[in-house]
Amino acid sequence: MIAAARELNMEVMPEGGSFFYHNLSQVVDGHTGVEHNLPVATIYDDVLKLWGKTKAHNTPTLIVCYGAMSGEYYFYQKSEVWKHRRLLNFTPRHILESRARHREMIPDEEYENGHILVSKQLKKMQDAGININLGSHGQLQGLGAHWELWMLAQGGMSNHQALKCATINGARYLGMDKEIGSLAAGKLADLMVLDANPLADIRNSEKLRYVMVNGRLYDADTLNETGNYDIKRGKFWFELPGSQINGSGMTHTCQEAKCVCGH
């Protein structure tokens, strides 16, 4: 498969599989990268030097960390995700509440020796020239990618390093860095406009004002198109009449995070 992909100038991205030797054989065989983190607590110079001689990337997905408590639960434990205003604009309440409201509470040291310890290994890998990509595994659309970004910084990456993992590194991984991944003349105008600087505080990545997709500007709170146009978005399925799960107590017409009506 690798030989065929080289002939066709194609990328080959395997699932990591949570086996250390399997992962290293994928790197040596010439895969474009490895999905998920290496399932070992500490990475030493032998791995860094071997992997660093290749062009293979790593997309660790700390949000579903191999060999440790998944980082997703850290944010459920540390914040009231089910009250997140913007997330509720785009996610049915019953889906968000079923995932975030009943929280597993564990000691902080399990996170320190879990996804944060793995994140420290990613810092070593990036410093050794092994490009790390941001991937949030689809765990919680809307916030998951921000959480992944913040977890990369938890392991010691600078905010600038972590932002590169979220932008240009992934574009190179997909072979699309001439089109996306950074701001430059001739590239697609895909960008986010923020109200605060993520270089000062990585959690400012969530403070969105606008999103631009291929030059078209959208309000981050509503996804209504703005700028050169004034186009209201259509309704989501859960906003349509008759979409509520009546009698279940799970969702209703109110999508406000401050809702106190008991549903």
Buried (B, 14 or more C-beta within 10 A) or exposed (E): EBEEBEEEEEEBBBEBBEEBEBBBEBBEBBBBBBBBBBBBEEBEEEBBEEBBEBBBBBBBBBBBBBBBBBBBBBBBBEBEBBBBEBBBBBBBBBBBBEBBEEBEEEEEEBBEBBBBBBBBBBBBBBEBEBBBBBBBBEBBEBBBBBBBBBBBBBBBBBBEBBBBBBBBBBBBBBEBBEEBBEEEEEBBEBBBEBEBEBEEEBBBBBBBEBBBEEEBBBBBEEBEBBEEEEEEEEEBEBEEEEBBBEEEEBBBEBBEBEBEEEB
